[in-house]
Amino acid sequence: MKKPRPTDEEFADLKCKRDAAIEATVREICEKQGWDFDKVSVHRSGAHGCYCACPDGPCQHIWDGPDVPIGLENGEDESQARGWSITCSLCGQDAMSHDIRCAP
């Protein structure tokens, strides 16, 4: 049986918990390494506006946005696109990037 989709408030709470956990981990690493936390930057995959914990979920994305060309280099025309992907109407992430990030 599929779990019910969390509410916007529940997704906001999940984001806060995730961000706090990431900050705690980065602070711990900085402390162990003797680094200044205020001078460290961290890139994390899936940092779009939606909360996404795929493949286990929950996932806030709603895949009903417009199709966009994918695989284009700067300046290439859309006719050169290697494919097209639907996007999330909430944050704009394309479904193909989401699926590649979440692939088993």
C-alpha positions in Angstrom: 0.0 0.0 0.0 1.3 3.4 -1.0 2.0 5.9 1.8 0.1 9.1 1.8 2.0 12.1 0.4 3.2 14.4 3.2 1.7 17.8 3.5 3.7 21.0 2.6 4.2 21.6 6.3 5.6 18.0 6.8 7.9 18.5 3.8 9.2 21.8 5.3 9.9 19.9 8.6 11.7 17.2 6.7 13.9 19.8 4.9 14.8 21.4 8.3 15.7 18.0 9.8 17.8 17.1 6.7 19.6 20.5 6.7 20.3 20.2 10.4 21.7 16.7 10.0 23.9 17.9 7.1 25.2 20.9 9.2 25.9 18.6 12.2 27.9 16.3 10.0 29.9 19.1 8.4 30.6 20.7 11.8 31.8 17.3 13.1 34.2 16.9 10.1 35.4 20.5 10.5 36.1 19.9 14.2 38.0 16.7 13.5 40.1 18.3 10.7 40.7 21.6 12.5 38.8 23.5 9.8 36.9 26.8 10.3 33.2 25.9 9.7 32.5 29.4 8.5 35.0 29.0 5.6 33.8 25.6 4.4 31.3 25.1 1.6 29.5 21.9 0.8 27.8 20.8 -2.4 25.0 18.3 -2.1 23.2 16.6 -4.9 19.5 17.1 -5.1 19.6 20.5 -3.5 16.6 21.8 -5.5 13.6 23.4 -3.9 11.8 20.1 -3.4 12.5 17.6 -0.6 13.5 14.3 -2.2 14.5 11.2 -0.4 14.1 8.8 -3.3 14.2 5.9 -3.9 12.7 5.3 -0.4 10.8 8.6 -0.4 9.1 10.7 0.4 9.5 12.9 -2.7 8.0 16.3 -3.0 8.4 16.6 -6.8 5.3 16.8 -9.0 6.2 15.7 -12.5 3.7 17.8 -14.4 5.9 20.7 -15.6 6.9 21.4 -19.2 9.2 19.2 -21.2 12.7 20.6 -21.6 15.6 19.7 -23.8 18.5 17.8 -22.2 22.1 17.2 -23.0 22.7 20.6 -24.7 26.0 22.4 -24.6 26.0 26.2 -24.3 24.8 27.8 -27.4 23.4 24.7 -29.0 19.9 24.9 -30.6 17.1 22.8 -29.2 17.1 20.7 -32.4 20.5 19.4 -31.2 19.0 18.1 -27.9 19.8 14.5 -27.2 16.4 14.1 -25.5 13.6 15.7 -23.7 12.5 15.4 -20.1 9.4 16.5 -18.1 10.0 18.8 -15.2 8.8 19.3 -11.7 6.2 22.1 -11.6 7.3 23.0 -8.1 11.1 23.4 -8.5 11.9 22.9 -12.2 14.2 19.9 -11.9 14.0 17.6 -14.9 12.9 14.0 -14.3 15.9 12.5 -16.1 18.4 14.2 -13.7 16.2 13.1 -10.8 16.2 9.5 -12.0 19.9 9.4 -12.7 20.6 10.7 -9.2 18.2 8.2 -7.6 19.1 5.2 -9.7 20.0 2.0 -7.7 
